């Protein structure tokens, strides 16, 4: 993946550095936080530099919170190696740190209201970015909701629409096949209180509410737990930074969101300067 990103940006060669005859000069590069942020994918930038023949001299780990002005990745090597990584590394860091920073803010806001609630991130991100998006969300304090179709059983209304008998058919199928799911939980999405009760009667381990207002969830959650004490409850659909605390206060176990993948990038600056030949890397270097 890193090789492909570099190849896409480099093309055949760097016309500017070739014209200026600077490619072989020893140089130093540093990616610098221009704002307070939570870091993500710094290790990938360090590996990117290594792929081009440079060496990272410092690499702060994903998940660390830093202030404006902090050097988050630094490297030395031939100028061309560093120039090749300049924009690709910057773009990766700005996206990943943006996701991680938004995730950390949401996790903190939810925890202030309900310390036990979790943030779960979906797979609704641009195709090809799953590794980056999930690493960034993890760095910010979230966990994956569902990484792919083969990972969990999640019954949506769209699935039920294909069963002629609706809830009755679903109840019978799950009762018959549940022995195959000894290592899995059954999650069923619901849009109403009655749907949630039907899901529980079908044997759902978890009910996922989709686009239900927090005021209604606050009423439904205690009633469902009174009847099914071990039932897990998720709030999904429309969970954003401005309403995460309200949803966390309803009593659900987790908030399922895609909104963290979309928003302003983190502000990352890049410094490049002449430097002596590459020296031994520091403790912070990525493996």
N, C-alpha and C positions, 0 to 999 in steps of 0.2 A: 504494500500500500504506500509506504513512504517513497519507495523507488518510483512508483507510478506518478505520484504527485510531483516529485522533482522533475521527472522527465517531461511532464506536461508543461511545466513552467520554463524549463531551460530551453526546450526545443533543440535546435542543432548546435548552437553555441551562444555565448553572451557577446553580442555585437559591441556593446558599450565598453566593457572591460578589455576586449580585444583591441578596439580602436585606441584606448588609452594606455595599452601595454602595462597593465597593473596586475594581471592575473596571478603571477608568480610571487608577488611581494608578500612578505610575512605580515599578517594582520590579526586583529582581535575584533570580535563582534560580541555585543551584549544586547539581549532583549530585556527591556526595562518596563516595569509597571508604571503607568502614568496616573493610576488611581488605586485606591484600596480595592483588593480583589482576592478571590479564592483561586488558587492555581490548579490547572489541569493540563495534562499532556506535555509538560516540560520535558519528561523523559523521552518522548518521541522526537522532540526537537534536538535533543542531545544525540540521539541515534542517527537522526538525519545528517547532522554535521559529520559524524563518523563515517557514514556512507560515502560522503564526498571527500574523505581523506583528512578532515580536520579533527580536532580533539576538544571535547568539552572540558573546561576548567572549573565550572561551577554549574550546578543544576539543582534548584530548590524543588522539593518533592510535590507532586500533586496532592491537593488537600490542604496545603499550608495557606494561611491568610497573611497577606503582605500589605504594606503601606505603599503609597505613591513614592516613586524614586528607587524602588528596590530592583536590583539586577536579578532576574529570575533564571536566566540561562546565559552563560558566557562561554566563549570558545576561542581557540587560536588555530592558525593554520595558514595555508596559502590563501591569498585574497579571493581567488576564484572559487575555492571550496566554500568559503563563507558567504560570498555573494550569491552562489547558487541556492543557499539555504535561507537567505534573508527574508524574502517575501513569503515563501511557502511556510517557513516557521512562524512568521508574524501572523499570517492568516489563520494557521492552526491554533495558535495561542489565543488570538482574539476571539475566535468562536468558542473554543473549549473553556477558557477562563470566564467568558461571558455566561455560559451555561452553569458552570460551577458556582459562580458568584450569585446568580439568581436562585440556584438551588439552596445555597447556604442561607440566603435571606428568607426564603420560604420556610425552610426547616426550623430556623430560629423563631420566626413569627408563630408557627404552629405550636412549637414546644412551649412558648410562653403561656399559651392557653391550656394545652394538654400535653404534658411531658411524655406521654406514652404513645402519641400518634406518630405514624411514620409517613414519609413522603415516598411514593412509588412512581417511577417514570415509565411511560409507555414506549412503544416502538414506533410512534408517529413522528418520525424525523425524516429528513430527506434521505432517499435511498443511498446506500453506500457509506453512511456515516454512523452506523450502529456502534462500532467499537469506540469511536471518538465520543459520541453522545453519551453512551453509558459510562465510560470512564469519567467524563466530566460530571455527570450526575452523581456518581459514587463519590467523587472528590468533594462535592458540595454537601454530602450527607444523606443522599437519597439511595434507594435500592431499586433494582429493576422490577417492574410489574410483571412483564411477560416478554421474554426475549424472542419467542417464535411460536409458530403454531404447534410444534411438536413438544413444547415444554409443559403446558398446563391444559387442563380441561376448563374451558370458559364458554358457557352456553349463552349466546346472545339471542335476542328476540328473532333475529334473522334465521338462526338455526331452528328455533321453535316453529317458525312459519313454514318450514319444510316437513314438519311432522303433522300428518292429517288429524291426529287426535290431540294436538297441542300439549297442554300440561299433563294430561293422562298418559299419552305416549311417552313423554319424557320421564315420568315417574317410573313407568314399567321398564324402560330401557336402562335407566340408571340402577334400578334394583337388580336387574339381571347382570349388568356388566360391572358393578361396583367392585367385585372381587378382583378384577384386573387392575384396579387403581389403588392398591394397598400403599403405594408410595406417593400417591398424588391426592390433591384436594380437588373437590368439585366446586367451581365458581359459577354462579348463575347471575346474569344481569337482570335487574328489575327497574321498572320506571314508576312503580306505585307501591303503596303499602300492601295491597292485595297480591300483587306479583311477588313481593318479597316473601309473603306467607306461603304462597304456592311453591316458591323455590325451596323454602325450608322443608315443606312437606315432601318434596322430591328427594330430599337428602342432601341438599347443598351444604357444604362446609362453610362457604362464604357467599354472601350476597353482595353484589356490586350495584350500587345505585347510580343511575346515569341521569345527569342534569336534573337532580331534585334539589329544590331550594333548601338552604340550611335550616330555615324555620321548620319545615316539614320533617327533615331528618331528626331534628332535636326532639320531636314528638314520637317519631316512629322507633328510634333506636331503643329506648327503654322498654317499650312494649314488646319488641321482638326479642330482646334479651331475657325478658321475664318468661317468655314462652319457650325460647331455645337458648339457654345460657351459654352454650359453647359456639354459637353461630358468629362467624367473623363478618364484619360489616365494612364496606369500602364506599367512599364517595368519589365519583368520577364524573367527568364532563364539566367543563367550564371552571375548573379549579385554577385560580390565578393568585398572583401576589396580593391583590387587594381584597380577596375573600378567603384566603387560606385559613386565617385565624377563626373566622366564623364557622367554617366547615369543621375545623379541629375541635371546636367547642360542642359539636353535636353529639359526640360520643362514639363516632366511628373509629375503627382501628387504624385506618390509613387513608391518605388522600392520593388519588391516582391522577396524574397530570401529564400533559404534553407541552404545556405553555412554557416550560423552562428552556426548551430548545429554541425558542424564538424570541428575539429581542435585540437590543443594541449590543454590538460586540464590546468586549473589554478593550480598553485603550492601552495598547502596547507600543512603545517606541523602540527604535533600534539604533544603536551606536556602532559605527565601524571606524577603526583607526589603525594606523601602522603599528606594528608590534614586533618584538624579537621572536625568534622561532619558538615553536610550541614547547611548553614546559610540562612538568608532571601535573596531573589533574588533582583537584582538591577532593575533599571527602564528599562533597555534594554531587559529584558526577554520577550520572545515571549508568547503571550496569550495561 
